[in-house]
Amino acid sequence: MQPGYQPQQQPPVNNNMAMSIVAIFLFWPLAIPAIINASKVNTLLQQGDYAGAQAAAAESKKWSKWALIVGISWYVIALVCCLLGGLAGLAGGSSASTY
């Protein structure tokens, strides 16, 4: 190594832990692998495995996105069903019945 030469630093890797934690509140079965992979990123960086850290971060992001998509879709479907059920109840209950 020549004097005055600085080794090139790798750019930091985003471990996506925040997105994984948010995802656990929406759909936890897919968020668990996201959290596991997110927790591996910093350990791999400390060991010098930059490629492994990038792969773990990519896996964490993939699982988090799927958990968010499934969770948000689930809540939207449940909301639409509740609204349609309520509207059907209002429409069916407003007709005058004679005894």
N, C-alpha and C positions, 0 to 999 in steps of 0.2 A: 504494500500500500504506500502510495506516495504521500509525502507530507503536505498538509493542507487539503487533502482530498476528503470530502465528506461522503460517507455512504448514502446512497439515495434512500430516503424514508418512503415506506409504502403509505398511501393515503389511508386514513382510518376507515374501518368497515362499520356500517350501521348494523347493529344486531337486531333491530326491529322488536325490541322487548316491549315498548309501549304499545305498539299495534297488537302484539300477542296478548297482552294483558287486557286490552279493550275487547279483543275477540273472545276471551274466555267468558265474558258476561253475555255474549250473544249466542255462541254455540261451542260449548266446552269440549266436546269430543274431538273436534278438529283443532282447537286451540292448544291442547296439551302438547302435540308434537311441535307446534310453533314455539312454545315456551322452552321446550327441551332443546331445540336447535338454537334458539336465541341465546340460551345460557352457555352454549358451547363456543360461541364466537370469540369472546374475550380470552377464554382459556387457550384456544388455538392460536390466537394472535400472540399471546405471551410465550407460547412454545415455538413461535416463528413459522408456523404453518399458515401462511397468508392465503394460499389457494383453498385450504380446508376451511378457513374462516369465511371466505367468500361463499363457498358452497353451503356452509351451515346457515349463513345469512340469507342466501337465496331460498333455501328450504323453509326457513322461518317465515319469510315473506310470503311464499306460496301457501303454506298452511294457514297463515293469518288471513290472507285474502279469501281463501275458501271458507274459513269460519265466519268472516264478516258477511260474505255473500249469502251463505246458507242462513245465518242468523237473521239478517235483515229481511231476507225473503220470507222466512218463517213468520216474523212479526207482521210483515205487510199482509200476508195471507190470513193470519189470524185476525187482524184488524178489519180486513175486507169482509171476512165471514161474519164477524160480530156486527158490523154495520148492516150487512144484507139481512142478517137474522133479525136485527132490530127493526129495520124498515119493513120486513115481511110481517113482523108482529104488529107494527102500527097499522099497516094496510089491512091486515086480517081482523084486527080488533076494532077498527073504526066502523065496520058495517053494523047497521042497526039490526038487532035481533029482537023478535017478538016472542013472548012466551004465552 
